[in-house]
Every structure is written in structure tokens, then in C-alpha cells.
Amino acid sequence: MLGFCGLSSLDELFDAVPAAMRLAVGDLDVAPGLSEFDTMGVMEELAARNRVGRDLVCFAGGGAYDHDVPAVVRRVAFRAEYVTAYTPYQPEVAQGVLQALFEYQTLISRLSGLPVANASLYDGATAAVEAVNLAAAATGQPRLLLSAGLNPRTRAVIDTFAVGTRHESKTVALLPDGRTDWASAPVAPAGAVVVQYPNYLGVIEDLGAARAAADDRGALLVVVMDPVAVGLLRSPGEAGADVVVGEGQPFGTPLSFGGPYLGLFACRQEHVRRLPGRLVGETVDVRGTTAYVTTLRTREQDIRREKASSNVCTNQTLIAVCCAIQLGWLGAGGLRELALRCARGTRYTRDALLGLDGVEPFVSGPVLREFALRTPIPATAVVDRMAEEGYLAGIPLDGDDGIVVSVTERRTKEEIDGFVSAFEKVIR
């Protein structure tokens, strides 16, 4: 493996790790002969010296959010019926998992406003890639029109895949209010028009304008939704989306240092045979009893190989089950209350920060649970200094002239007031 990578030694392989972080020559400072549990105690003591993310009050978002995970999620999801060794290819021994995935699909269908949802994908960015692949295959057009309000990490994944699929990505600029300027987009035919709802700056996009832009170019409309925000907003499907994707982490999954997460994917009925991944269907067995199976298994990714619009043939079962449990536990009223609490906290925080000298709105459009600000000092400096004050302040924007701040239902008034006070201190 070293030879294949063009390296001469293991030391060269680990040159990328800063010297200060490497173990010096010699053994760990741990007494010999310790039992497993005593060794774990020593490791936990060492780990406690670090300042880790959970010690910081989180005001960061950008696709991964610090939400409450109800105790019922772990209690139910970790039952033996859901913790299976591998794929539910044998439905007769996997009815518990299959029924849970069927219910998950039903919940995502309702959340997105579209009739068909799959059994999940790896994460939100993967789902976005699969959506543009579906759109390009359905229309026969490789051109993608991507809103500049798309999460830059999602955009990076789409662009990476486009090298292999030969899709041509075009960025559509934002207006001063932070919404996408579809009037400035190229007028040539396109396969997909992709917009985030709300977008990366937290601004609520005009999906009607995006739908019109897609119609004018013969494209499918792909909406990257915030599944919490749609608890208050009109669903993307109702607004005309052909494909809806999103990151399901807010429901039942802690931040976990970046994963594993959950890709949401839903589409219109006419695109079901291009649906990536797995689809669980409801049927009856030989006795007429309701039963669940994976369906459409002979669709194109199983038989066309390199010509297929998707080669994904798996899903995130356990994380999808966690998502379904929390959505079922919340219900429609609970989801609306969750989104409303986020929106109220966001408004309170944004108004307080904009009252500080030198802090200005990055854009003027309406926001729901995330917002961008201009700061009088570089945003990266703000984040570093706020960490010293005990806060994970947000995500610096490219160019370092702004910061995206997010507020979830976990943030109390006391935490927000402390955050604003610390913010005022670090920008002086």
C-alpha cells in the first residue's frame, strides 16, 4: 500500500499529523498489567483534560444541529427487532425492520409533500447528488443550475461527483435579500434546478420562482429542505418540487462529530423507477396478513451497472428508524412546536446581536432558524475567541466576512443572553 501511494515508510504516511499531536518514542504512561476497566478509567481521565465540543454551548448549524434527542428514541430504536446484522433480504425474518422503514418512508413522504420516499441514503449531501443524477437521467440534460445559497459542502460533493458523471454545474447568484436570482440564470435547457429551503444563509427561498425557472428550462426542481423548518413552512412538494432531499440528523441523531447521518429522499410517482437505494413496500402474505418487502429490486441500478443513474443499493437503517421514532413521537403538532421554538429563539438572538455596535445583517431576507451576520472583525477570529468564552459561535462564511448562527430549541434565554454578552466582548 505504501508503494501504491508513492511513500517509503509509515513515518512518511503520518507526516500529515502535526508533530505535537504524535506519541513520542516510548510507551504510554500507563501502569503495566491493568485490567480493561482500569485502563478505560485512565483513558477517561486523560480525555477529561480536553475541551471537547459538548462543553461548548452550540450556536453552529449549517446542516448539523444541536437538537434534543428524546429518551424514547434510544429506548425503542435499540430493541433487538431493529438491530439486525445486515440487509433485510429475507423478509420473513426482518418484518420488524421492514415495517419500521415503511413507516419512516411514510413520514418522510408527508414531510416532503411528495408521494414516494426511499428507505434513506447516507447523508444529505449524498441525497443531493442522487437527486441531480435522477433529474439529469429523467430529462436527458446534463446541465445543473445550483443556487449560490446551497450549502457549500453539499455543493462540493455534487461537483466532485460531476467529474465522473460529466454533469455541468452552473451557479445562480443571490439577490441582496439573500434569495436566488433565477432571472440571472442561463436560459438554455437544464436537467435540474437545485435550491435549498431555507438556504445556507437561513433565508426562506421563493420556491414559486424556482419552479418557474425549472419550467422555463425543461428541468426538474430539486429542493434541499430543512426538515425542521418545514414544520412551519409550506412543504416543498406542495410548492412544486419534483425531488426533495435533506439531512435527517435533527431527528434522533446527536451531532456525533460529523456522522453517521441520514439522507432524506422523496420524489414524484413518475420517477419511482429511478429512485436510488431501497424502497420498502406493503403487501400481504399467503394467509392474507399484512407484510413488508423490499420492492422494485430489479430496477436499473441492479441490472444496468455503469449505465444506471444510481448505483446506491443500501440505506441507513438504524438512523432512519431513530428518525421515524422521533417524528412519530413529535407528531404534526410537536414538529410545529419544535420549529416555532427554534424560530422564536432565532429572532430573539438575531435582534440582540444586531443591537451590538459593528454587527450588521449579511442579507435582508426573511429567516426562520438560522441567520448570517457581518462582524467588525474576521469571522474566524470571532469563532476562536467565542470558543474561549465557552460557545461554539457559528460557521464563518467563505471570504471570512460573515458568520452563520443557528438557534435550536435547546438554547435557553440565559444561554442566549450569555452568548450575546460574550459576542459583544470578543468583537471589541
C-alpha positions in Angstrom: 0.0 0.0 0.0 2.9 2.4 0.7 4.3 1.7 -2.7 1.0 2.3 -4.4 0.8 5.7 -2.6 4.3 6.6 -3.5 5.5 6.5 0.1 8.7 5.0 1.5 7.6 4.4 5.2 4.9 4.5 7.7 6.5 7.6 9.2 6.1 9.4 5.8 2.4 8.3 5.8 1.8 10.0 9.1 3.7 13.2 8.2 0.4 15.0 7.8 -0.2 14.7 11.5 1.4 17.6 13.4 4.4 16.5 15.4 2.9 17.9 18.6 0.0 15.5 18.3 2.1 12.4 17.8 3.1 10.0 20.5 6.8 10.4 21.3 9.1 7.4 21.2 8.3 5.1 24.1 5.3 3.6 25.7 2.2 5.3 27.0 2.4 6.4 30.6 0.1 3.6 31.8 1.0 1.1 34.5 1.6 -2.5 33.2 -0.9 -5.2 33.8 -4.0 -3.0 34.2 -7.4 -4.7 33.6 -9.6 -3.5 30.7 -11.8 -1.5 33.1 -8.9 0.1 34.9 -7.3 1.1 31.6 -10.6 2.6 30.5 -10.6 4.7 33.7 -7.1 6.0 32.9 -8.2 6.9 29.3 -11.3 8.7 30.5 -9.2 10.7 33.0 -6.9 11.7 30.1 -9.8 12.5 27.8 -11.4 14.7 30.5 -8.5 17.1 30.2 -9.6 18.1 26.6 -12.1 20.8 25.9 -14.5 19.0 23.6 -17.5 20.1 21.6 -20.1 19.1 24.2 -18.5 21.6 26.7 -19.3 24.5 24.3 -22.9 25.9 24.1 -23.7 25.3 20.4 -24.9 28.1 18.1 -23.5 26.4 15.0 -25.6 24.8 12.3 -25.1 24.7 8.6 -26.7 21.3 8.2 -25.9 19.7 11.6 -27.8 20.9 14.6 -27.8 20.5 18.4 -31.3 19.3 19.0 -32.8 17.3 21.8 -33.0 13.5 21.3 -35.8 12.2 23.4 -35.1 9.2 25.6 -37.8 7.2 23.8 -35.6 7.2 20.6 -32.8 5.2 22.1 -35.0 3.1 24.2 -37.1 1.9 21.3 -34.5 2.0 18.4 -32.1 -0.2 20.3 -34.6 -3.1 20.7 -33.4 -6.3 19.2 -36.1 -6.1 16.4 -34.2 -3.2 14.8 -30.6 -4.1 15.4 -30.0 -6.5 12.6 -26.8 -7.9 11.3 -27.2 -6.8 7.7 -29.6 -6.3 4.8 -33.3 -7.4 5.2 -33.1 -9.6 2.0 -35.2 -12.3 3.8 -38.4 -10.5 4.6 -39.7 -13.5 6.6 -37.1 -12.8 9.3 -37.0 -9.0 9.0 -40.6 -7.8 9.4 -39.8 -5.5 12.3 -37.1 -3.6 10.5 -39.1 -3.5 7.2 -42.2 -2.2 8.9 -40.2 0.5 10.7 -38.6 1.5 7.4 -42.1 1.6 5.7 -43.3 3.9 8.4 -40.2 6.0 8.0 -40.9 6.3 4.3 -44.5 7.4 5.0 -43.3 10.1 7.5 -40.7 11.5 5.0 -43.4 11.5 2.3 -45.7 13.6 4.4 -42.8 15.9 5.5 -41.7 16.5 1.9 -45.2 16.7 0.4 -44.3 14.1 -2.3 -45.9 10.6 -2.7 -42.8 8.4 -2.7 -39.8 8.3 -0.3 -37.0 5.8 -0.2 -35.6 3.9 2.9 -32.9 6.6 3.3 -29.4 7.4 2.0 -26.0 8.0 3.6 -26.4 11.7 4.3 -27.9 14.9 3.0 -25.1 15.6 0.5 -25.3 12.1 -0.9 -29.1 12.6 -1.3 -28.5 15.8 -3.2 -26.1 14.0 -5.6 -28.6 11.3 -6.2 -31.3 13.9 -6.9 -29.4 15.6 -9.6 -28.4 12.3 -11.1 -32.1 11.3 -11.2 -33.0 14.7 -12.8 -30.3 14.5 -15.4 -31.3 11.0 -16.4 -35.1 11.8 -16.5 -34.6 14.9 -18.7 -31.6 13.9 -20.7 -29.9 17.2 -19.9 -26.5 17.2 -18.0 -26.6 20.9 -17.1 -27.3 21.7 -13.4 -28.4 25.1 -12.1 -27.3 25.3 -8.5 -28.4 28.2 -6.3 -25.5 30.1 -4.6 -27.5 29.6 -1.4 -26.7 25.9 -1.4 -24.7 24.6 1.5 -21.0 24.8 0.2 -20.3 21.3 1.5 -23.3 19.9 -0.4 -22.1 21.8 -3.5 -18.6 20.4 -3.2 -20.0 16.8 -3.1 -22.1 17.5 -6.2 -19.2 19.0 -8.0 -17.0 16.0 -7.1 -19.5 13.5 -8.5 -20.0 15.7 -11.6 -16.4 14.9 -12.7 -17.4 11.3 -13.2 -21.0 11.8 -14.4 -19.9 14.8 -16.7 -22.6 17.0 -15.4 -22.1 20.7 -15.9 -22.8 22.8 -12.8 -23.7 26.5 -13.1 -24.1 28.7 -10.1 -27.0 31.1 -9.9 -26.3 34.2 -7.8 -28.2 35.6 -4.8 -30.1 38.8 -4.7 -29.3 41.4 -2.0 -32.1 39.9 0.2 -30.4 36.5 0.1 -32.8 34.8 -2.2 -31.7 33.2 -5.5 -31.8 35.5 -8.6 -33.3 33.0 -11.0 -33.8 35.7 -13.6 -30.0 35.8 -14.0 -29.7 32.1 -14.7 -28.7 30.8 -18.1 -31.8 30.3 -20.3 -30.5 27.1 -22.0 -32.2 23.7 -21.3 -31.2 22.1 -18.0 -31.7 18.9 -16.2 -32.1 20.2 -12.6 -32.7 23.4 -10.8 -31.4 23.0 -7.2 -32.4 25.3 -4.4 -32.1 25.0 -0.6 -35.1 25.8 1.6 -34.3 27.8 3.7 -30.9 28.4 2.2 -27.4 28.3 3.7 -27.8 31.9 4.9 -31.0 31.0 6.6 -33.2 32.9 4.1 -36.5 31.4 3.1 -36.3 30.9 -0.7 -39.2 31.6 -3.1 -40.0 28.1 -4.4 -42.5 29.5 -6.9 -39.7 31.4 -8.6 -37.6 28.3 -8.6 -40.5 26.3 -10.1 -40.9 28.8 -12.9 -37.2 28.7 -13.6 -37.3 24.9 -13.9 -40.3 25.0 -16.2 -38.7 27.6 -18.4 -35.7 25.3 -18.9 -37.4 21.9 -19.0 -35.7 20.9 -15.7 -36.8 19.1 -12.6 -36.9 21.1 -9.4 -34.8 19.7 -6.7 -35.3 21.2 -3.2 -32.9 20.6 -0.4 -35.2 21.0 2.6 -34.5 21.7 6.3 -36.9 19.1 7.8 -37.4 21.1 11.0 -38.2 24.4 9.2 -40.9 22.7 7.1 -42.7 22.2 10.4 -43.8 25.8 9.9 -43.3 26.3 6.1 -45.3 25.0 3.2 -43.9 21.7 2.2 -41.6 21.6 -0.9 -43.9 19.2 -2.7 -46.9 21.5 -2.3 -44.7 24.3 -3.8 -44.0 22.2 -6.9 -40.8 20.3 -6.2 -40.1 17.2 -8.2 -37.5 15.8 -5.9 -37.0 16.7 -2.2 -33.8 15.8 -0.3 -32.4 16.8 3.1 -30.3 15.9 6.1 -32.3 13.9 8.7 -29.8 14.3 11.5 -32.0 16.7 13.5 -34.4 13.9 14.2 -33.0 11.3 16.6 -29.2 11.6 15.9 -26.8 13.6 18.0 -24.0 15.6 16.4 -21.6 12.7 16.8 -18.5 14.6 15.4 -19.9 14.6 11.9 -21.7 11.3 11.4 -23.0 8.9 10.6 -26.0 10.9 9.5 -29.2 10.3 7.4 -30.1 11.3 3.8 -33.8 12.0 3.1 -35.1 11.4 -0.4 -38.6 11.7 -1.9 -39.9 12.2 -5.4 -43.0 12.2 -7.6 -44.6 8.9 -8.6 -43.4 9.1 -12.2 -39.8 8.9 -11.1 -40.1 5.9 -8.8 -38.1 3.6 -11.1 -35.2 6.0 -10.9 -35.4 6.2 -7.1 -32.0 5.5 -5.6 -31.4 3.0 -2.8 -34.0 0.8 -1.3 -37.8 1.1 -1.3 -39.9 -0.9 1.2 -43.4 -1.8 0.1 -46.5 -3.2 1.8 -48.1 -6.4 0.6 -49.9 -9.5 2.1 -48.6 -12.9 2.7 -50.1 -16.3 1.7 -52.5 -16.0 4.7 -53.7 -12.5 3.8 -51.7 -10.9 6.6 -50.1 -7.5 6.1 -46.4 -8.0 5.2 -43.4 -5.8 4.1 -40.8 -6.4 1.5 -38.1 -4.5 -0.4 -39.6 -3.8 -3.8 -38.5 -2.7 -7.3 -35.4 -4.7 -6.8 -34.9 -5.3 -10.5 -34.7 -1.6 -11.3 -31.9 -0.1 -13.3 -29.1 0.1 -10.7 -29.3 -3.7 -10.2 -29.2 -4.6 -13.9 -27.6 -1.8 -15.9 -24.4 -1.3 -13.9 -22.4 1.6 -15.3 -25.3 2.9 -17.4 -27.5 3.2 -14.3 -28.5 6.7 -12.9 -27.7 5.4 -9.4 -25.6 2.6 -8.0 -26.7 3.0 -4.4 -28.3 -0.2 -3.1 -28.3 0.3 0.6 -29.6 2.7 3.3 -29.1 3.9 6.9 -31.5 1.6 8.6 -30.9 2.2 12.3 -30.6 6.0 11.9 -33.7 6.0 9.8 -35.5 4.1 12.5 -34.4 6.7 15.1 -35.7 9.4 12.8 -39.1 7.7 12.4 -39.4 7.2 16.2 -38.8 10.9 16.9 -41.1 12.1 14.1 -43.8 9.7 15.4 -43.2 10.9 18.9 -43.5 14.5 17.9 -46.5 14.2 15.6 -47.5 17.2 13.5 -48.2 19.4 16.5 -44.9 18.6 18.1 -43.0 19.3 15.0 -44.7 22.6 14.6 -43.9 23.5 18.2 -40.2 22.4 17.7 -39.9 24.7 14.6 -41.7 27.5 16.4 -39.3 27.4 19.4 -36.3 27.5 17.0 -37.9 30.4 15.2 -38.5 32.4 18.4 -35.0 31.7 19.7 -33.6 32.8 16.3 -35.5 36.1 16.3 -34.5 36.9 19.9 -30.8 36.1 19.2 -30.7 37.9 15.9 -32.3 41.1 17.3 -29.9 41.1 20.2 -26.8 40.6 18.1 -27.8 43.3 15.6 -28.1 45.7 18.6 -24.3 45.4 19.0 -22.1 48.1 17.5 -20.5 46.9 14.3 -22.7 43.9 13.7 -24.9 44.1 10.6 -27.2 41.7 8.7 -25.4 39.8 5.9 -28.7 39.8 3.8 -32.1 41.3 4.4 -34.4 38.4 3.5 -36.8 36.6 5.9 -35.2 33.9 8.1 -36.6 31.1 10.3 -34.0 29.3 12.4 -30.6 30.4 11.0 -29.1 33.7 10.0 -26.0 35.3 8.7 -24.2 38.4 10.1 -21.4 40.7 9.2 -18.9 41.2 12.0 -16.5 44.0 12.6 -13.6 41.6 12.9 -12.9 38.4 10.8 -15.5 35.7 11.5 -12.8 33.1 12.1 -11.4 35.3 14.9 -14.9 35.6 16.4 -15.3 31.8 16.4 -11.9 31.2 18.0 -12.5 33.9 20.7 -16.0 32.7 21.4 -14.7 29.2 22.0 -12.5 30.6 24.8 -15.7 32.1 26.2 -17.5 28.7 26.1 -19.5 29.0 23.0 -19.5 27.3 19.5 -20.4 30.6 17.8 -21.3 29.6 14.3 -19.8 28.9 10.9 -17.6 31.5 9.1 -18.7 32.2 5.6 -16.3 31.8 2.7 -14.2 35.0 2.5 -14.4 35.4 6.3 -16.7 38.5 6.1 -19.7 36.9 7.8 -20.9 34.2 10.1 -23.9 31.9 10.1 -25.5 31.4 13.5 -28.2 28.8 14.4 -30.5 28.5 17.3 -32.3 25.3 18.3 -34.9 24.5 20.9 -32.2 23.5 23.3 -30.9 27.1 23.7 -32.4 28.8 26.8 -32.8 32.5 27.3 -29.9 32.5 29.8 -27.6 30.8 27.2 -28.6 33.3 24.5 -28.1 36.3 26.8 -24.7 34.9 27.8 -23.8 34.3 24.1 -24.7 37.9 23.2 -22.6 39.3 26.1 -19.7 37.2 25.1 -20.1 38.2 21.4 -20.0 41.9 22.4 -16.8 41.3 24.3 -14.9 39.4 21.5 -15.7 41.9 18.7 -14.3 44.9 20.5 
